[in-house]
Amino acid sequence: MDKARVNRALLFPENLQIPIQHLAEVQKLHSGRFAIVGAVDPLSPDAVEVAEETRLRWAVAGISLSPSEAGRRWLNAFEVMPLWERLEQLGVAVSLHIASQDYNQFSDVVTTFPALRIVLEDLGSGPETMLSQYVPILLEYARYPQVHVSLSGLFRVSSLPYPYPDLWPVVESVYRTFGGRRLVWGSGYPEVLAASGYENAVELLARFPFLDTADRELIGHGNAARLWFD
């Protein structure tokens, strides 16, 4: 982080495969430098209680919903609605990966819980997604001001090596539609180390010619500060 001139970072215990209690200690040792996003299985019968404990015990700034049953449609399932309601009340940003076929269910969530802040990770992609399938639907969700898109892990979405030129038109379209205040940069660490290297991931925003300077600053750190640090 120091070498890449990154001042603050968002930590996902699930991605790092490090217990949340250990990351909480790191957070205490480096006050203000890290925020934690805890994972919750939305299909667990005690999901609401787990979300509350994760938020209060470990002071997480966000919650990532990771369903244990792959392929199951769950976003607007009746049993998941109490969890959405509680997350809205807790005021945490919720990180999601959505499969192409599940995007239409997303409408029920964003219309029912308008104060729920949602971040669609990896350019809005999820399991077995295809750009041609989900991007047109993703752009429709720009009408909901609580929906944000993370420009994280682009190496997972692109079919080309860094700097992923096949995604540039998509990123520009998302930027023009959502605006600079609702995009956030992310490295995709630790997988990014093998994909492009951390420093290249940090420099990627500077390569996009369609971003203006003010929005580049917002996407690079300002929006993340508002969502997870402030």
URLINNOR-V583966 format. One line per field, one symbol per residue. ss: DSSP state (H for helix, E for strand, L for the rest). phi: phi as a letter, one per 20 degrees, with the letter a starting at -180 (. if undefined). psi: psi as a letter, one per 30 degrees, with the letter a starting at -180 (. if undefined). Layout:
# URLINNOR-V583966
ss->???
phi->???
psi->???
This chain:
# URLINNOR-V583966
ss->LLLLLLLLEEEEHHHHLLLHHHHHHHHHHLLLLEEEEEEELLLLLLHHHHHHHHHHHHLLLEEEELLLLLLLLLLLLHHHHHHHHHHHHHLLEEEELLLHHHHHHHHHHHHHLLLLLEEEHHHHLLLLLLHHHHHHHHHHHHHLLLEEEEELLHHHHLLLLLLLHHHHHHHHHHHHHHLHHHEEELLLLLLHHHHLLHHHHHHHHHHLLLLLHHHHHHHHHHHHHHHHHL
phi->.ffeldecbeddgffflcgffffffffffcgneccddeecefeffdgffffffffefdlfebcdecffefneecgdfgfegffgffffffmefdecddfgfeffffgfffefcfefecdeflmmebglecgfeefgfgfffffdfeedceeelfffefdcfgelffegffgfffffeenfecdcebenfefffefbnfffffefgfeffeeeffffffffbffffffcde
psi->eeeghjellkkjeeefhkkeeeeeeeeefikffklkjkkkjffkfheeeeeeeeeeeghlflkkjjkfjkfkkfegkeffeeeeeeeeefglkkkkkkleffefffeeefeeifgjkkjjlhhglakhlkefefeeeefffffjffklkkhlhfffelgllkhhfffeeeeeeeeeeflffgkkkkegkfffefefkeeeeefeeffjffkleeeeeeeefeeeeeefe.
